[in-house]
Amino acid sequence: MSSDLKNNLVSIQESIRNACERFGCERKPSLLAVSKTKPAIAIKELYDAGHRHFGENYVQELEAKSIELADSCPDIRWHYIGTVQSNKISKIASVHNLYCVEGLSSMKHCSVMQNEMAKQGRSLRVMVQMNSSGEEQKGGCDETDCIKMANFICSECPNLQFVGFMTIGSFDRDPNEFNPDFDALYQLRGRWCQQAGKTATDYELSMGMSNDFVQALKQGSTEVRVGSSLFGARTYAK
Ligand SMILES: *Cc1c(COP(=O)(O)O)cnc(C)c1O
């Protein structure tokens, strides 16, 4: 069991390196280990193997694990990758070792998060989520609103550090073919940077999961979010 996790980590890191050699990545992409539904002990094991960035998308679960692992993983960096809801923002904001919130998709949520961080006297990395596939059940905004939000964060939210854009995309895409949803995120970053006078390579593109992260890297991903091929398939309690 134990060595499986470490082997998975090593082999995914190797796939990322290989992809970058083949496609020429603009910067070294990071691996976000998506640990939702997985026990704290599995996270601890990867932490001990040197991994630091972990993603969760259920607030309750993130809160519980962050408390459980606070002492044994003091340097862990939590990313909240779930849907942000107004009534959960203060809970998200108070997570111990929270590093980045990736799913912001409303200006109101940005304002509330800004207020929480100002109260705590610290700053937080945030990403704006794009609904690149236009599917109703997917979170995120269209391109116009993503650009507005990025501008809003940069100009009105001094305690939020805008670090880039994230997307999930449609699950129906062929994982080995050009993915229009990844391209939409790539184009969004380019347009925003052009309008805002920023350098595209200074900003993240969080895209690509277990089955399509190589394709995402090919299309410019700077952060892949990998769950099941790292931790094994998820089983959900009924
Ligand atoms: C669960 C999840 C992932 C990881 O999915 P896998 O297919 O298990 O790698 C990535 N991103 C988000 C937003 C998720 O909710």
The ligand as a MOL file (V3000), in Angstrom:
LIG
                    3D

  0  0  0     0  0            999 V3000
M  V30 BEGIN CTAB
M  V30 COUNTS 15 15 0 0 0
M  V30 BEGIN ATOM
M  V30 1 C -11.5690 15.7870 -8.1510 0
M  V30 2 C -10.9940 16.9200 -8.8660 0
M  V30 3 C -9.7800 16.7890 -9.5750 0
M  V30 4 C -9.0140 15.4790 -9.7090 0
M  V30 5 O -9.6900 14.5720 -10.4990 0
M  V30 6 P -9.0130 13.1670 -10.9270 0
M  V30 7 O -9.7190 12.8160 -12.1670 0
M  V30 8 O -9.2790 12.2240 -9.8100 0
M  V30 9 O -7.5840 13.4010 -11.1060 0
M  V30 10 C -9.2590 17.9220 -10.1870 0
M  V30 11 N -9.8870 19.1140 -10.1160 0
M  V30 12 C -11.0350 19.2780 -9.4490 0
M  V30 13 C -11.6610 20.6290 -9.4120 0
M  V30 14 C -11.6360 18.1910 -8.8060 0
M  V30 15 O -12.7860 18.3730 -8.1560 0
M  V30 END ATOM
M  V30 BEGIN BOND
M  V30 1 1 1 2
M  V30 2 1 2 3
M  V30 3 2 2 14
M  V30 4 1 3 4
M  V30 5 2 3 10
M  V30 6 1 4 5
M  V30 7 1 5 6
M  V30 8 2 6 7
M  V30 9 1 6 8
M  V30 10 1 6 9
M  V30 11 1 10 11
M  V30 12 2 11 12
M  V30 13 1 12 13
M  V30 14 1 12 14
M  V30 15 1 14 15
M  V30 END BOND
M  V30 END CTAB
M  END
